[in-house]
Amino acid sequence: MKTILITGATDGLGKAVALELAKEGHTLVLHGRNPQRGEALLKQIEKETGNTNLKYYNADFAELSQIKQLAQEVLENEQQLDVLINNAGLGIEPSRRTSKDGNEMLWQVNYLGTYLLTKLLKPLLKKSAPSRIVQVASAGQAAPNFEDINQEKHWTGYQGYCQSKLAQIMLAVELADEYAKDGISMNALHPASLMPTKIVQSPMDTIPDGVKSVVTLAISDKLINTNGKYFFKRTQEKADATAYDEQVRKQLMELSYEMTGV
């Protein structure tokens, strides 16, 4: 059985993935941003699955210092981490919001949070190798606008969401070779189209569709040698061409360091 960290686990897809993996007997390290909901989640999982190998950590991704604190707590308290599922995220927003750090909210929560955890938890993933990182991204993808990443000049929720999701995929492509040297694989996926979660108005697929996709990428033995790839549900596909542009990925890495200090 594996030890699996799922961010954004208190509702929607993250919660459904947690329930499925708990049923299979895995040890779960769960993240959310509301302690009461976190406590309720642990009780629900234990009641529905009988699995007691559960732990909850709280952090609001709207604040970079809380993400760094989360990583520190996990490194101090956990002995093993076989899979990191970067699931926490926001949908297309109706209006522009800024984080406590002054960054556009979608960029910070969807991308910078993922970047920080992927970087900061590397020592534990390396110690637990072979290990995996799963980026819960989207088929909605747009090239990051490095001239105005926080969209101060011109904001649209669509651009904010899609550039943050493509950046998640770019991160998987960029870090694949480097992390592979330490026995860590990293892949991204579009789990399902418009599942009926709180961030979706008009559903197309079901949450179980998305769960199956994420769980497959997280634990399937068939994907043990798969690295730096993008999946549409459970089919390997090509992401937006920007993801494979080395220069653009280098720009993304430089900007990520500049914005997080990591």
JOMOFEN-V172443 format. One record per residue. BURIAL is b if it has 16 or more other ideal C-beta (glycine too) atoms within 10 Angstrom, else e. Layout:
BEGIN
burial->{BURIAL	BURIAL}
END
This chain:
BEGIN
burial->{e	b	b	b	b	b	b	b	b	b	e	b	b	b	b	b	b	b	b	b	b	b	e	e	e	b	b	b	b	b	b	b	b	e	e	e	b	b	e	e	b	b	e	e	b	e	e	e	b	e	b	e	e	b	b	b	b	b	b	b	b	b	b	b	e	b	b	b	e	b	b	e	e	b	e	e	e	b	e	e	b	b	b	b	b	b	b	b	b	b	b	b	b	e	e	b	b	e	b	e	e	e	b	b	b	b	b	b	b	b	b	b	b	b	b	b	b	b	e	b	b	b	e	b	b	e	e	b	e	e	b	b	b	b	b	b	b	b	b	b	b	b	b	b	e	e	e	e	b	b	b	e	e	e	b	e	b	e	b	b	b	b	b	b	b	b	b	b	b	b	b	b	b	b	b	b	e	e	b	b	e	e	e	b	b	b	b	b	b	b	b	b	b	b	b	e	b	e	e	e	e	e	e	e	b	e	b	e	b	b	b	b	b	b	b	b	b	b	b	e	e	e	b	e	e	b	b	b	b	b	b	b	b	b	e	e	e	e	b	b	e	b	b	e	e	e	e	b	b	e	e	b	e	e	b	b	e	e	b	b	e	e}
END
